[in-house]
Amino acid sequence: MLLKSAFCFFLFIEAIKSAKRATTNGVVNGGIGKSKVQCGTLNQWAAVEKTKPGAKHRNPFPWAVSILYLDGNYLRDLCVGSVIESNNPNSSDLILTGSACFEQINLERIYIFGGAKDLTDSYQAERQVGFVKSVFKLPIKKNLDLYQSNMAVVKLVKPFLYNAKLTPVCLPAANEPPLQAGTLCYLSGSTPPKGAIDQTMLRILSAEFCRKNVSFPFNPDVQMCGEKLDPVYMLPIGGPVVCRKYNRYVQYAVFSFPAPLKSWKKDTPIKMKDFVGIMCTVSNQLQFIKNSIRAA
């Protein structure tokens, strides 16, 4: 009887361990990183879903970073990215973003801001500024173009330190199925004033709809598309598309470009309903991300 009870207790403990693994890196982070902090957690951003898009006091996700370019003496918005876990448990020098951000551009003139609501406000003590050491671009495979391979891992000269206002996002597992049509996610993008980051809700559309209705070539093997639900202006190129899973936020895609639907007539005013967002999926590029981390 004692042996049977001990065996049952052992099975119970193993089940608890298995469940714990299923809700941490084993499922929601693709086996990447060794952070002491939990990826995909909001901390004081817990009320982010209730924040009105375009509000004066924004609540950007703590992994969202603004990528700006020094054009002469003027900093201009270039792209958005996300902090992902590195092999350091207390910091990360890795940013996931779009490779199109770095076409024919001087990397020494790029500034990356993280850890504050208005990322260019030098009076915010939590703000961290990063500089580019190297960029690893996703190779463009045969029969694909730049915007179907629009993903890059940026290595910083000096890592961002984790704190309550800067934490990494989770990444999906390599074997995760595509997001179902109708799934609600969030897209981060830069908004006025310069360097500020906001997020908008995004509804995932079916691959069949995107393939039939988008004006540009759409490849469901490496892309997904979605419609923006909030009329907030933003520049989301390279921005993370995150969805909730197991009470964590997981980045399923990198925003590539807005594409008009075939039904839109060029001589008519542009409306939000006439465009969808095209994103490059992350789950099928985890090996590229891991290779970039090792090379960094």
DAKAKA-V405885 format. One record per residue. N is the residue number from 0. RES is the residue in three letters. PHI is phi in radians with two decimals (999 if undefined). OMEGA is omega in whole degrees, -180 to 180 (999 if undefined). D_CENTER is the distance of its C-alpha to the mean C-alpha in whole Angstrom. Layout:
N RES PHI OMEGA D_CENTER
N RES PHI OMEGA D_CENTER
This chain:
0 MET 999 179 52
1 LEU -1.11 179 51
2 LEU -1.10 179 49
3 LYS -1.14 180 48
4 SER -1.13 179 46
5 ALA -1.11 180 45
6 PHE -1.14 179 43
7 CYS -1.11 179 42
8 PHE -1.12 178 40
9 PHE -1.06 179 39
10 LEU -1.11 179 37
11 PHE -1.10 -180 36
12 ILE -1.10 179 34
13 GLU -1.12 178 33
14 ALA -1.15 178 31
15 ILE -1.12 179 30
16 LYS -1.07 -180 28
17 SER -1.12 179 27
18 ALA -1.12 179 25
19 LYS -1.13 178 24
20 ARG -1.09 -177 22
21 ALA -1.20 -179 21
22 THR -1.90 175 19
23 THR -2.10 -171 18
24 ASN -1.09 -177 17
25 GLY -1.05 -179 19
26 VAL -2.01 -169 17
27 VAL -1.74 178 13
28 ASN -2.41 172 12
29 GLY 1.06 -179 14
30 GLY 1.25 -177 17
31 ILE -1.86 171 15
32 GLY 1.64 -180 16
33 LYS -2.36 -173 19
34 SER -1.26 172 17
35 LYS -1.33 178 20
36 VAL -1.41 178 18
37 GLN -1.44 176 16
38 CYS -1.22 173 12
39 GLY 1.21 178 10
40 THR -1.89 -170 14
41 LEU -1.70 -176 14
42 ASN 0.97 -178 18
43 GLN -1.34 177 19
44 TRP -1.57 -174 16
45 ALA -1.03 -178 18
46 ALA -1.65 -174 19
47 VAL -1.05 -178 16
48 GLU -1.18 -178 16
49 LYS -1.62 -179 20
50 THR -1.26 180 19
51 LYS -1.24 179 20
52 PRO -0.99 180 18
53 GLY 1.41 -179 19
54 ALA -1.14 -178 21
55 LYS -1.10 180 23
56 HIS -1.76 -175 21
57 ARG -1.44 174 18
58 ASN -2.21 179 16
59 PRO -1.19 174 12
60 PHE -1.06 -174 10
61 PRO -1.23 176 11
62 TRP -1.74 -177 8
63 ALA -1.32 178 7
64 VAL -2.20 178 10
65 SER -1.80 -179 12
66 ILE -1.90 -177 13
67 LEU -2.08 -178 17
68 TYR -2.13 178 20
69 LEU -1.45 -178 23
70 ASP -1.76 -171 25
71 GLY 1.24 175 29
72 ASN -1.90 -173 29
73 TYR -2.09 175 26
74 LEU -1.47 178 23
75 ARG -2.14 178 21
76 ASP -1.09 179 17
77 LEU -1.99 -177 16
78 CYS -2.73 175 12
79 VAL -2.23 178 9
80 GLY -2.62 -180 6
81 SER -2.42 175 5
82 VAL -1.38 175 8
83 ILE -2.02 -176 9
84 GLU -1.19 174 12
85 SER -1.95 178 15
86 ASN -1.55 176 19
87 ASN -1.72 -176 20
88 PRO -1.27 -174 20
89 ASN -2.02 -177 20
90 SER -2.82 176 17
91 SER -2.52 174 15
92 ASP -1.97 -175 15
93 LEU -2.15 179 12
94 ILE -2.16 175 9
95 LEU -1.74 -177 7
96 THR -2.72 -179 7
97 GLY -1.69 180 10
98 SER -1.25 180 13
99 ALA -1.12 179 15
100 CYS -1.16 -170 14
101 PHE -2.04 177 17
102 GLU -1.41 175 20
103 GLN 0.90 -177 23
104 ILE -2.45 180 22
105 ASN -1.43 -176 23
106 LEU -1.11 -179 21
107 GLU -1.24 -178 23
108 ARG -1.80 -180 23
109 ILE -1.71 176 19
110 TYR -2.05 178 18
111 ILE -2.11 -176 15
112 PHE -1.92 177 15
113 GLY -2.55 171 13
114 GLY 1.48 179 15
115 ALA -2.67 -178 17
116 LYS -1.21 173 17
117 ASP -1.83 -166 18
118 LEU -1.26 177 17
119 THR -1.78 180 20
120 ASP -1.40 -176 23
121 SER -1.21 180 24
122 TYR -1.46 178 26
123 GLN -1.48 -172 23
124 ALA -1.09 -176 24
125 GLU -1.42 -176 21
126 ARG -1.12 176 19
127 GLN -2.14 -178 18
128 VAL -2.04 180 19
129 GLY -2.08 178 17
130 PHE -2.20 -173 19
131 VAL -1.42 172 18
132 LYS -1.65 179 20
133 SER -2.76 179 19
134 VAL -2.24 176 17
135 PHE -1.90 -177 16
136 LYS -1.65 175 16
137 LEU -1.10 179 15
138 PRO -1.05 179 19
139 ILE -1.51 -177 20
140 LYS -1.42 180 22
141 LYS -1.02 178 25
142 ASN 1.27 175 25
143 LEU -2.04 176 21
144 ASP -2.04 -176 21
145 LEU -1.00 -174 18
146 TYR -1.41 170 16
147 GLN -1.66 179 16
148 SER -2.28 -170 15
149 ASN -1.46 -179 12
150 MET -2.60 179 10
151 ALA -2.61 172 11
152 VAL -1.94 -180 11
153 VAL -1.80 173 13
154 LYS -1.75 -179 16
155 LEU -1.52 175 17
156 VAL -1.09 -180 21
157 LYS -2.27 -175 21
158 PRO -1.24 169 18
159 PHE -1.37 177 16
160 LEU -1.48 177 18
161 TYR -1.24 172 17
162 ASN -2.71 -176 19
163 ALA -1.11 -177 19
164 LYS -1.94 177 16
165 LEU -2.54 179 14
166 THR -2.39 -178 12
167 PRO -1.41 174 10
168 VAL -1.54 175 7
169 CYS -1.45 173 9
170 LEU -2.03 -177 9
171 PRO -1.32 174 11
172 ALA -1.37 -177 15
173 ALA -1.14 -175 16
174 ASN -1.73 -178 18
175 GLU -1.24 177 17
176 PRO -1.24 178 18
177 PRO -1.04 177 16
178 LEU -1.12 -180 15
179 GLN -1.29 175 18
180 ALA -1.03 -178 19
181 GLY 1.70 178 19
182 THR -1.08 180 16
183 LEU -1.69 -179 15
184 CYS -2.31 178 11
185 TYR -2.17 176 9
186 LEU -2.06 177 8
187 SER -1.66 178 8
188 GLY -2.68 178 10
189 SER -1.45 -178 13
190 THR -2.35 174 16
191 PRO -1.08 -2 20
192 PRO -1.26 -176 21
193 LYS -0.86 175 20
194 GLY 1.53 178 17
195 ALA -1.38 -180 16
196 ILE -2.13 176 13
197 ASP -2.25 173 13
198 GLN -2.33 178 11
199 THR -2.25 179 13
200 MET -1.39 -176 13
201 LEU -2.26 176 13
202 ARG -1.79 -180 15
203 ILE -1.26 178 15
204 LEU -1.79 -178 18
205 SER -1.21 178 20
206 ALA -1.05 -180 20
207 GLU -1.13 178 24
208 PHE -1.07 -178 23
209 CYS -1.11 -178 21
210 ARG -1.12 -176 23
211 LYS -1.46 -168 26
212 ASN -1.97 -179 25
213 VAL -1.47 -175 23
214 SER -1.29 -180 24
215 PHE -1.84 177 23
216 PRO -1.00 -178 23
217 PHE -2.11 -178 20
218 ASN -2.05 -177 20
219 PRO -1.14 178 19
220 ASP -1.26 -177 18
221 VAL -2.25 -177 15
222 GLN -2.32 167 14
223 MET -2.40 177 14
224 CYS -2.39 -178 14
225 GLY -2.71 179 14
226 GLU -1.90 179 16
227 LYS -1.32 -175 16
228 LEU -1.74 -179 18
229 ASP -2.00 -178 18
230 PRO -1.43 180 20
231 VAL -1.66 179 18
232 TYR -1.32 176 18
233 MET -2.74 173 15
234 LEU -1.87 -172 14
235 PRO -1.75 -174 10
236 ILE -1.00 -178 10
237 GLY 1.43 -175 8
238 GLY -1.26 179 5
239 PRO -1.33 170 2
240 VAL -1.84 -174 5
241 VAL -2.06 178 6
242 CYS -2.30 180 10
243 ARG -1.40 175 12
244 LYS -2.67 -179 14
245 TYR 0.93 -180 17
246 ASN 1.08 175 17
247 ARG -2.20 177 13
248 TYR -1.85 -175 10
249 VAL -2.02 178 8
250 GLN -1.52 -178 5
251 TYR -1.68 -177 7
252 ALA -2.76 171 6
253 VAL -1.97 -178 6
254 PHE -1.16 -178 8
255 SER -1.82 -179 11
256 PHE -2.88 173 14
257 PRO -1.46 -177 16
258 ALA -2.17 177 19
259 PRO -1.28 173 22
260 LEU -1.36 -180 24
261 LYS -1.11 -179 27
262 SER -1.33 -178 29
263 TRP -1.32 178 28
264 LYS -1.73 -172 31
265 LYS -1.08 -177 31
266 ASP -1.56 179 34
267 THR -1.86 179 32
268 PRO -1.03 180 30
269 ILE -1.33 176 27
270 LYS -2.17 -176 25
271 MET -1.01 -177 22
272 LYS -1.22 -179 23
273 ASP -1.50 -176 24
274 PHE -2.21 172 20
275 VAL -2.25 177 17
276 GLY -1.62 177 14
277 ILE -1.79 -177 13
278 MET -2.17 174 10
279 CYS -1.63 -176 10
280 THR -1.28 -176 10
281 VAL -1.59 -170 9
282 SER -1.04 -180 12
283 ASN -1.57 178 14
284 GLN -2.13 -178 13
285 LEU -1.11 180 13
286 GLN -1.13 175 17
287 PHE -1.06 -180 15
288 ILE -1.12 179 13
289 LYS -1.08 179 16
290 ASN -1.10 179 18
291 SER -1.15 179 16
292 ILE -1.11 179 16
293 ARG -1.15 -179 20
294 ALA -1.21 -179 21
295 ALA -1.19 999 19
